[in-house]
Amino acid sequence: MENKYPEGSTVFARTDPSHNLTVRRYAKRIYYCTDPANPQGRDRVYYERELNQADASKS
């Protein structure tokens, strides 16, 4: 299975569409994302079905 969002992609969780995340790593069908405002903070972990691609024109 191929990952939909490559590392470095900007995405958002479907439960919080106003908050952008950056994909840091993809492993075993799990996305490890960081908050661009706090890159040293803890990773947030999501399955692909829980994420959507952020629209670059809204940034």
LUMLUMDREN-2810 file (N, C-alpha, C; in Angstrom, 1 decimal):
<atoms>
<atom><aa>M</aa><ch>A</ch><at>N</at><xx>0.8</xx><yy>-1.2</yy><zz>0.0</zz></atom>
<atom><aa>M</aa><ch>A</ch><at>CA</at><xx>0.0</xx><yy>0.0</yy><zz>0.0</zz></atom>
<atom><aa>M</aa><ch>A</ch><at>C</at><xx>0.9</xx><yy>1.2</yy><zz>0.0</zz></atom>
<atom><aa>E</aa><ch>A</ch><at>N</at><xx>0.5</xx><yy>2.2</yy><zz>-0.8</zz></atom>
<atom><aa>E</aa><ch>A</ch><at>CA</at><xx>1.3</xx><yy>3.4</yy><zz>-1.0</zz></atom>
<atom><aa>E</aa><ch>A</ch><at>C</at><xx>0.7</xx><yy>4.5</yy><zz>-0.1</zz></atom>
<atom><aa>N</aa><ch>A</ch><at>N</at><xx>1.6</xx><yy>5.3</yy><zz>0.5</zz></atom>
<atom><aa>N</aa><ch>A</ch><at>CA</at><xx>1.1</xx><yy>6.4</yy><zz>1.3</zz></atom>
<atom><aa>N</aa><ch>A</ch><at>C</at><xx>0.6</xx><yy>7.6</yy><zz>0.4</zz></atom>
<atom><aa>K</aa><ch>A</ch><at>N</at><xx>-0.5</xx><yy>8.2</yy><zz>0.8</zz></atom>
<atom><aa>K</aa><ch>A</ch><at>CA</at><xx>-1.1</xx><yy>9.2</yy><zz>0.1</zz></atom>
<atom><aa>K</aa><ch>A</ch><at>C</at><xx>-0.4</xx><yy>10.6</yy><zz>0.3</zz></atom>
<atom><aa>Y</aa><ch>A</ch><at>N</at><xx>0.1</xx><yy>10.8</yy><zz>1.5</zz></atom>
<atom><aa>Y</aa><ch>A</ch><at>CA</at><xx>0.7</xx><yy>12.1</yy><zz>1.8</zz></atom>
<atom><aa>Y</aa><ch>A</ch><at>C</at><xx>2.2</xx><yy>11.9</yy><zz>2.1</zz></atom>
<atom><aa>P</aa><ch>A</ch><at>N</at><xx>3.1</xx><yy>12.4</yy><zz>1.2</zz></atom>
<atom><aa>P</aa><ch>A</ch><at>CA</at><xx>4.5</xx><yy>12.2</yy><zz>1.4</zz></atom>
<atom><aa>P</aa><ch>A</ch><at>C</at><xx>5.0</xx><yy>13.1</yy><zz>2.6</zz></atom>
<atom><aa>E</aa><ch>A</ch><at>N</at><xx>6.2</xx><yy>12.7</yy><zz>3.1</zz></atom>
<atom><aa>E</aa><ch>A</ch><at>CA</at><xx>6.8</xx><yy>13.5</yy><zz>4.2</zz></atom>
<atom><aa>E</aa><ch>A</ch><at>C</at><xx>6.9</xx><yy>14.9</yy><zz>3.8</zz></atom>
<atom><aa>G</aa><ch>A</ch><at>N</at><xx>6.6</xx><yy>15.8</yy><zz>4.7</zz></atom>
<atom><aa>G</aa><ch>A</ch><at>CA</at><xx>6.6</xx><yy>17.3</yy><zz>4.4</zz></atom>
<atom><aa>G</aa><ch>A</ch><at>C</at><xx>5.3</xx><yy>17.9</yy><zz>3.9</zz></atom>
<atom><aa>S</aa><ch>A</ch><at>N</at><xx>4.3</xx><yy>17.0</yy><zz>3.7</zz></atom>
<atom><aa>S</aa><ch>A</ch><at>CA</at><xx>3.0</xx><yy>17.5</yy><zz>3.2</zz></atom>
<atom><aa>S</aa><ch>A</ch><at>C</at><xx>2.3</xx><yy>18.2</yy><zz>4.3</zz></atom>
<atom><aa>T</aa><ch>A</ch><at>N</at><xx>1.5</xx><yy>19.2</yy><zz>3.9</zz></atom>
<atom><aa>T</aa><ch>A</ch><at>CA</at><xx>0.7</xx><yy>19.9</yy><zz>4.9</zz></atom>
<atom><aa>T</aa><ch>A</ch><at>C</at><xx>-0.7</xx><yy>19.3</yy><zz>4.8</zz></atom>
<atom><aa>V</aa><ch>A</ch><at>N</at><xx>-1.2</xx><yy>18.8</yy><zz>5.9</zz></atom>
<atom><aa>V</aa><ch>A</ch><at>CA</at><xx>-2.5</xx><yy>18.2</yy><zz>6.0</zz></atom>
<atom><aa>V</aa><ch>A</ch><at>C</at><xx>-3.2</xx><yy>18.7</yy><zz>7.2</zz></atom>
<atom><aa>F</aa><ch>A</ch><at>N</at><xx>-4.5</xx><yy>18.3</yy><zz>7.4</zz></atom>
<atom><aa>F</aa><ch>A</ch><at>CA</at><xx>-5.2</xx><yy>18.6</yy><zz>8.6</zz></atom>
<atom><aa>F</aa><ch>A</ch><at>C</at><xx>-6.1</xx><yy>17.4</yy><zz>9.0</zz></atom>
<atom><aa>A</aa><ch>A</ch><at>N</at><xx>-6.3</xx><yy>17.3</yy><zz>10.3</zz></atom>
<atom><aa>A</aa><ch>A</ch><at>CA</at><xx>-7.2</xx><yy>16.3</yy><zz>10.8</zz></atom>
<atom><aa>A</aa><ch>A</ch><at>C</at><xx>-8.6</xx><yy>16.6</yy><zz>10.5</zz></atom>
<atom><aa>R</aa><ch>A</ch><at>N</at><xx>-9.4</xx><yy>15.6</yy><zz>10.1</zz></atom>
<atom><aa>R</aa><ch>A</ch><at>CA</at><xx>-10.8</xx><yy>15.9</yy><zz>9.8</zz></atom>
<atom><aa>R</aa><ch>A</ch><at>C</at><xx>-11.6</xx><yy>16.4</yy><zz>11.0</zz></atom>
<atom><aa>T</aa><ch>A</ch><at>N</at><xx>-11.1</xx><yy>16.1</yy><zz>12.2</zz></atom>
<atom><aa>T</aa><ch>A</ch><at>CA</at><xx>-11.8</xx><yy>16.5</yy><zz>13.4</zz></atom>
<atom><aa>T</aa><ch>A</ch><at>C</at><xx>-11.4</xx><yy>18.0</yy><zz>13.8</zz></atom>
<atom><aa>D</aa><ch>A</ch><at>N</at><xx>-10.4</xx><yy>18.5</yy><zz>13.2</zz></atom>
<atom><aa>D</aa><ch>A</ch><at>CA</at><xx>-9.9</xx><yy>19.9</yy><zz>13.5</zz></atom>
<atom><aa>D</aa><ch>A</ch><at>C</at><xx>-9.4</xx><yy>20.5</yy><zz>12.2</zz></atom>
<atom><aa>P</aa><ch>A</ch><at>N</at><xx>-10.3</xx><yy>20.8</yy><zz>11.3</zz></atom>
<atom><aa>P</aa><ch>A</ch><at>CA</at><xx>-9.8</xx><yy>21.3</yy><zz>9.9</zz></atom>
<atom><aa>P</aa><ch>A</ch><at>C</at><xx>-9.1</xx><yy>22.7</yy><zz>10.0</zz></atom>
<atom><aa>S</aa><ch>A</ch><at>N</at><xx>-9.3</xx><yy>23.5</yy><zz>11.1</zz></atom>
<atom><aa>S</aa><ch>A</ch><at>CA</at><xx>-8.7</xx><yy>24.8</yy><zz>11.1</zz></atom>
<atom><aa>S</aa><ch>A</ch><at>C</at><xx>-7.2</xx><yy>24.7</yy><zz>11.6</zz></atom>
<atom><aa>H</aa><ch>A</ch><at>N</at><xx>-6.7</xx><yy>23.6</yy><zz>11.9</zz></atom>
<atom><aa>H</aa><ch>A</ch><at>CA</at><xx>-5.3</xx><yy>23.4</yy><zz>12.4</zz></atom>
<atom><aa>H</aa><ch>A</ch><at>C</at><xx>-4.5</xx><yy>22.6</yy><zz>11.5</zz></atom>
<atom><aa>N</aa><ch>A</ch><at>N</at><xx>-3.5</xx><yy>23.2</yy><zz>10.8</zz></atom>
<atom><aa>N</aa><ch>A</ch><at>CA</at><xx>-2.6</xx><yy>22.5</yy><zz>9.9</zz></atom>
<atom><aa>N</aa><ch>A</ch><at>C</at><xx>-1.6</xx><yy>21.7</yy><zz>10.6</zz></atom>
<atom><aa>L</aa><ch>A</ch><at>N</at><xx>-1.2</xx><yy>20.6</yy><zz>10.0</zz></atom>
<atom><aa>L</aa><ch>A</ch><at>CA</at><xx>-0.2</xx><yy>19.7</yy><zz>10.5</zz></atom>
<atom><aa>L</aa><ch>A</ch><at>C</at><xx>0.8</xx><yy>19.4</yy><zz>9.4</zz></atom>
<atom><aa>T</aa><ch>A</ch><at>N</at><xx>2.0</xx><yy>19.0</yy><zz>9.7</zz></atom>
<atom><aa>T</aa><ch>A</ch><at>CA</at><xx>3.0</xx><yy>18.6</yy><zz>8.7</zz></atom>
<atom><aa>T</aa><ch>A</ch><at>C</at><xx>3.4</xx><yy>17.2</yy><zz>8.9</zz></atom>
<atom><aa>V</aa><ch>A</ch><at>N</at><xx>3.3</xx><yy>16.4</yy><zz>7.8</zz></atom>
<atom><aa>V</aa><ch>A</ch><at>CA</at><xx>3.7</xx><yy>15.0</yy><zz>7.9</zz></atom>
<atom><aa>V</aa><ch>A</ch><at>C</at><xx>5.2</xx><yy>14.8</yy><zz>8.1</zz></atom>
<atom><aa>R</aa><ch>A</ch><at>N</at><xx>5.6</xx><yy>14.2</yy><zz>9.2</zz></atom>
<atom><aa>R</aa><ch>A</ch><at>CA</at><xx>7.0</xx><yy>14.0</yy><zz>9.6</zz></atom>
<atom><aa>R</aa><ch>A</ch><at>C</at><xx>7.4</xx><yy>12.7</yy><zz>9.1</zz></atom>
<atom><aa>R</aa><ch>A</ch><at>N</at><xx>6.6</xx><yy>11.7</yy><zz>9.3</zz></atom>
<atom><aa>R</aa><ch>A</ch><at>CA</at><xx>7.0</xx><yy>10.3</yy><zz>9.0</zz></atom>
<atom><aa>R</aa><ch>A</ch><at>C</at><xx>5.7</xx><yy>9.5</yy><zz>8.6</zz></atom>
<atom><aa>Y</aa><ch>A</ch><at>N</at><xx>5.9</xx><yy>8.5</yy><zz>7.8</zz></atom>
<atom><aa>Y</aa><ch>A</ch><at>CA</at><xx>4.9</xx><yy>7.5</yy><zz>7.5</zz></atom>
<atom><aa>Y</aa><ch>A</ch><at>C</at><xx>5.5</xx><yy>6.1</yy><zz>7.7</zz></atom>
<atom><aa>A</aa><ch>A</ch><at>N</at><xx>4.9</xx><yy>5.3</yy><zz>8.6</zz></atom>
<atom><aa>A</aa><ch>A</ch><at>CA</at><xx>5.4</xx><yy>4.0</yy><zz>8.8</zz></atom>
<atom><aa>A</aa><ch>A</ch><at>C</at><xx>4.2</xx><yy>3.1</yy><zz>9.2</zz></atom>
<atom><aa>K</aa><ch>A</ch><at>N</at><xx>4.2</xx><yy>1.9</yy><zz>8.6</zz></atom>
<atom><aa>K</aa><ch>A</ch><at>CA</at><xx>3.1</xx><yy>0.9</yy><zz>8.9</zz></atom>
<atom><aa>K</aa><ch>A</ch><at>C</at><xx>1.7</xx><yy>1.4</yy><zz>8.9</zz></atom>
<atom><aa>R</aa><ch>A</ch><at>N</at><xx>1.4</xx><yy>2.2</yy><zz>7.8</zz></atom>
<atom><aa>R</aa><ch>A</ch><at>CA</at><xx>0.1</xx><yy>2.8</yy><zz>7.6</zz></atom>
<atom><aa>R</aa><ch>A</ch><at>C</at><xx>-0.3</xx><yy>3.8</yy><zz>8.6</zz></atom>
<atom><aa>I</aa><ch>A</ch><at>N</at><xx>0.6</xx><yy>4.4</yy><zz>9.3</zz></atom>
<atom><aa>I</aa><ch>A</ch><at>CA</at><xx>0.4</xx><yy>5.4</yy><zz>10.3</zz></atom>
<atom><aa>I</aa><ch>A</ch><at>C</at><xx>1.2</xx><yy>6.7</yy><zz>10.0</zz></atom>
<atom><aa>Y</aa><ch>A</ch><at>N</at><xx>0.5</xx><yy>7.9</yy><zz>10.0</zz></atom>
<atom><aa>Y</aa><ch>A</ch><at>CA</at><xx>1.2</xx><yy>9.1</yy><zz>9.8</zz></atom>
<atom><aa>Y</aa><ch>A</ch><at>C</at><xx>1.5</xx><yy>9.8</yy><zz>11.1</zz></atom>
<atom><aa>Y</aa><ch>A</ch><at>N</at><xx>2.8</xx><yy>10.2</yy><zz>11.2</zz></atom>
<atom><aa>Y</aa><ch>A</ch><at>CA</at><xx>3.3</xx><yy>10.9</yy><zz>12.4</zz></atom>
<atom><aa>Y</aa><ch>A</ch><at>C</at><xx>3.4</xx><yy>12.4</yy><zz>12.0</zz></atom>
<atom><aa>C</aa><ch>A</ch><at>N</at><xx>2.6</xx><yy>13.2</yy><zz>12.6</zz></atom>
<atom><aa>C</aa><ch>A</ch><at>CA</at><xx>2.5</xx><yy>14.6</yy><zz>12.2</zz></atom>
<atom><aa>C</aa><ch>A</ch><at>C</at><xx>2.9</xx><yy>15.6</yy><zz>13.3</zz></atom>
<atom><aa>T</aa><ch>A</ch><at>N</at><xx>3.5</xx><yy>16.7</yy><zz>12.9</zz></atom>
<atom><aa>T</aa><ch>A</ch><at>CA</at><xx>3.9</xx><yy>17.7</yy><zz>13.9</zz></atom>
<atom><aa>T</aa><ch>A</ch><at>C</at><xx>3.1</xx><yy>19.0</yy><zz>13.6</zz></atom>
<atom><aa>D</aa><ch>A</ch><at>N</at><xx>3.0</xx><yy>19.8</yy><zz>14.7</zz></atom>
<atom><aa>D</aa><ch>A</ch><at>CA</at><xx>2.4</xx><yy>21.1</yy><zz>14.6</zz></atom>
<atom><aa>D</aa><ch>A</ch><at>C</at><xx>3.5</xx><yy>22.1</yy><zz>14.1</zz></atom>
<atom><aa>P</aa><ch>A</ch><at>N</at><xx>3.3</xx><yy>22.7</yy><zz>12.9</zz></atom>
<atom><aa>P</aa><ch>A</ch><at>CA</at><xx>4.3</xx><yy>23.7</yy><zz>12.4</zz></atom>
<atom><aa>P</aa><ch>A</ch><at>C</at><xx>4.6</xx><yy>24.8</yy><zz>13.4</zz></atom>
<atom><aa>A</aa><ch>A</ch><at>N</at><xx>3.7</xx><yy>25.2</yy><zz>14.3</zz></atom>
<atom><aa>A</aa><ch>A</ch><at>CA</at><xx>3.9</xx><yy>26.3</yy><zz>15.2</zz></atom>
<atom><aa>A</aa><ch>A</ch><at>C</at><xx>4.7</xx><yy>25.8</yy><zz>16.4</zz></atom>
<atom><aa>N</aa><ch>A</ch><at>N</at><xx>4.8</xx><yy>24.5</yy><zz>16.6</zz></atom>
<atom><aa>N</aa><ch>A</ch><at>CA</at><xx>5.6</xx><yy>23.9</yy><zz>17.7</zz></atom>
<atom><aa>N</aa><ch>A</ch><at>C</at><xx>6.2</xx><yy>22.6</yy><zz>17.2</zz></atom>
<atom><aa>P</aa><ch>A</ch><at>N</at><xx>7.2</xx><yy>22.7</yy><zz>16.3</zz></atom>
<atom><aa>P</aa><ch>A</ch><at>CA</at><xx>7.8</xx><yy>21.5</yy><zz>15.8</zz></atom>
<atom><aa>P</aa><ch>A</ch><at>C</at><xx>8.6</xx><yy>20.6</yy><zz>16.8</zz></atom>
<atom><aa>Q</aa><ch>A</ch><at>N</at><xx>9.0</xx><yy>21.1</yy><zz>17.9</zz></atom>
<atom><aa>Q</aa><ch>A</ch><at>CA</at><xx>9.6</xx><yy>20.3</yy><zz>18.9</zz></atom>
<atom><aa>Q</aa><ch>A</ch><at>C</at><xx>8.6</xx><yy>19.6</yy><zz>19.8</zz></atom>
<atom><aa>G</aa><ch>A</ch><at>N</at><xx>7.4</xx><yy>19.8</yy><zz>19.7</zz></atom>
<atom><aa>G</aa><ch>A</ch><at>CA</at><xx>6.3</xx><yy>19.2</yy><zz>20.5</zz></atom>
<atom><aa>G</aa><ch>A</ch><at>C</at><xx>6.1</xx><yy>17.7</yy><zz>20.1</zz></atom>
<atom><aa>R</aa><ch>A</ch><at>N</at><xx>5.2</xx><yy>17.1</yy><zz>20.8</zz></atom>
<atom><aa>R</aa><ch>A</ch><at>CA</at><xx>4.9</xx><yy>15.7</yy><zz>20.6</zz></atom>
<atom><aa>R</aa><ch>A</ch><at>C</at><xx>4.3</xx><yy>15.5</yy><zz>19.2</zz></atom>
<atom><aa>D</aa><ch>A</ch><at>N</at><xx>4.5</xx><yy>14.4</yy><zz>18.6</zz></atom>
<atom><aa>D</aa><ch>A</ch><at>CA</at><xx>3.9</xx><yy>14.0</yy><zz>17.4</zz></atom>
<atom><aa>D</aa><ch>A</ch><at>C</at><xx>2.4</xx><yy>13.7</yy><zz>17.6</zz></atom>
<atom><aa>R</aa><ch>A</ch><at>N</at><xx>1.6</xx><yy>13.9</yy><zz>16.6</zz></atom>
<atom><aa>R</aa><ch>A</ch><at>CA</at><xx>0.2</xx><yy>13.5</yy><zz>16.6</zz></atom>
<atom><aa>R</aa><ch>A</ch><at>C</at><xx>0.2</xx><yy>12.4</yy><zz>15.6</zz></atom>
<atom><aa>V</aa><ch>A</ch><at>N</at><xx>-0.5</xx><yy>11.3</yy><zz>15.9</zz></atom>
<atom><aa>V</aa><ch>A</ch><at>CA</at><xx>-0.6</xx><yy>10.1</yy><zz>15.1</zz></atom>
<atom><aa>V</aa><ch>A</ch><at>C</at><xx>-1.9</xx><yy>9.9</yy><zz>14.5</zz></atom>
<atom><aa>Y</aa><ch>A</ch><at>N</at><xx>-2.0</xx><yy>9.6</yy><zz>13.2</zz></atom>
<atom><aa>Y</aa><ch>A</ch><at>CA</at><xx>-3.2</xx><yy>9.5</yy><zz>12.5</zz></atom>
<atom><aa>Y</aa><ch>A</ch><at>C</at><xx>-3.2</xx><yy>8.4</yy><zz>11.5</zz></atom>
<atom><aa>Y</aa><ch>A</ch><at>N</at><xx>-4.3</xx><yy>7.8</yy><zz>11.2</zz></atom>
<atom><aa>Y</aa><ch>A</ch><at>CA</at><xx>-4.4</xx><yy>6.9</yy><zz>10.0</zz></atom>
<atom><aa>Y</aa><ch>A</ch><at>C</at><xx>-4.8</xx><yy>7.8</yy><zz>8.8</zz></atom>
<atom><aa>E</aa><ch>A</ch><at>N</at><xx>-4.6</xx><yy>7.3</yy><zz>7.6</zz></atom>
<atom><aa>E</aa><ch>A</ch><at>CA</at><xx>-4.8</xx><yy>8.1</yy><zz>6.4</zz></atom>
<atom><aa>E</aa><ch>A</ch><at>C</at><xx>-6.3</xx><yy>8.6</yy><zz>6.3</zz></atom>
<atom><aa>R</aa><ch>A</ch><at>N</at><xx>-7.2</xx><yy>7.7</yy><zz>6.8</zz></atom>
<atom><aa>R</aa><ch>A</ch><at>CA</at><xx>-8.6</xx><yy>8.1</yy><zz>6.7</zz></atom>
<atom><aa>R</aa><ch>A</ch><at>C</at><xx>-9.0</xx><yy>9.3</yy><zz>7.6</zz></atom>
<atom><aa>E</aa><ch>A</ch><at>N</at><xx>-8.1</xx><yy>9.6</yy><zz>8.6</zz></atom>
<atom><aa>E</aa><ch>A</ch><at>CA</at><xx>-8.4</xx><yy>10.7</yy><zz>9.5</zz></atom>
<atom><aa>E</aa><ch>A</ch><at>C</at><xx>-7.8</xx><yy>12.1</yy><zz>9.0</zz></atom>
<atom><aa>L</aa><ch>A</ch><at>N</at><xx>-7.1</xx><yy>12.1</yy><zz>7.9</zz></atom>
<atom><aa>L</aa><ch>A</ch><at>CA</at><xx>-6.5</xx><yy>13.3</yy><zz>7.4</zz></atom>
<atom><aa>L</aa><ch>A</ch><at>C</at><xx>-7.0</xx><yy>13.7</yy><zz>6.0</zz></atom>
<atom><aa>N</aa><ch>A</ch><at>N</at><xx>-6.9</xx><yy>15.0</yy><zz>5.7</zz></atom>
<atom><aa>N</aa><ch>A</ch><at>CA</at><xx>-7.2</xx><yy>15.6</yy><zz>4.4</zz></atom>
<atom><aa>N</aa><ch>A</ch><at>C</at><xx>-6.0</xx><yy>16.5</yy><zz>4.0</zz></atom>
<atom><aa>Q</aa><ch>A</ch><at>N</at><xx>-5.8</xx><yy>16.6</yy><zz>2.7</zz></atom>
<atom><aa>Q</aa><ch>A</ch><at>CA</at><xx>-4.8</xx><yy>17.5</yy><zz>2.2</zz></atom>
<atom><aa>Q</aa><ch>A</ch><at>C</at><xx>-5.2</xx><yy>18.9</yy><zz>2.5</zz></atom>
<atom><aa>A</aa><ch>A</ch><at>N</at><xx>-4.3</xx><yy>19.7</yy><zz>3.0</zz></atom>
<atom><aa>A</aa><ch>A</ch><at>CA</at><xx>-4.6</xx><yy>21.2</yy><zz>3.2</zz></atom>
<atom><aa>A</aa><ch>A</ch><at>C</at><xx>-4.5</xx><yy>21.9</yy><zz>1.9</zz></atom>
<atom><aa>D</aa><ch>A</ch><at>N</at><xx>-5.4</xx><yy>22.8</yy><zz>1.7</zz></atom>
<atom><aa>D</aa><ch>A</ch><at>CA</at><xx>-5.5</xx><yy>23.6</yy><zz>0.5</zz></atom>
<atom><aa>D</aa><ch>A</ch><at>C</at><xx>-4.5</xx><yy>24.7</yy><zz>0.6</zz></atom>
<atom><aa>A</aa><ch>A</ch><at>N</at><xx>-3.5</xx><yy>24.8</yy><zz>-0.3</zz></atom>
<atom><aa>A</aa><ch>A</ch><at>CA</at><xx>-2.4</xx><yy>25.8</yy><zz>-0.2</zz></atom>
<atom><aa>A</aa><ch>A</ch><at>C</at><xx>-2.9</xx><yy>27.2</yy><zz>-0.4</zz></atom>
<atom><aa>S</aa><ch>A</ch><at>N</at><xx>-4.1</xx><yy>27.4</yy><zz>-1.1</zz></atom>
<atom><aa>S</aa><ch>A</ch><at>CA</at><xx>-4.6</xx><yy>28.7</yy><zz>-1.4</zz></atom>
<atom><aa>S</aa><ch>A</ch><at>C</at><xx>-5.2</xx><yy>29.3</yy><zz>-0.1</zz></atom>
<atom><aa>K</aa><ch>A</ch><at>N</at><xx>-5.5</xx><yy>28.5</yy><zz>0.9</zz></atom>
<atom><aa>K</aa><ch>A</ch><at>CA</at><xx>-6.1</xx><yy>29.0</yy><zz>2.1</zz></atom>
<atom><aa>K</aa><ch>A</ch><at>C</at><xx>-5.1</xx><yy>29.5</yy><zz>3.1</zz></atom>
<atom><aa>S</aa><ch>A</ch><at>N</at><xx>-3.8</xx><yy>29.1</yy><zz>3.0</zz></atom>
<atom><aa>S</aa><ch>A</ch><at>CA</at><xx>-2.8</xx><yy>29.5</yy><zz>3.9</zz></atom>
<atom><aa>S</aa><ch>A</ch><at>C</at><xx>-2.5</xx><yy>31.0</yy><zz>3.9</zz></atom>
</atoms>
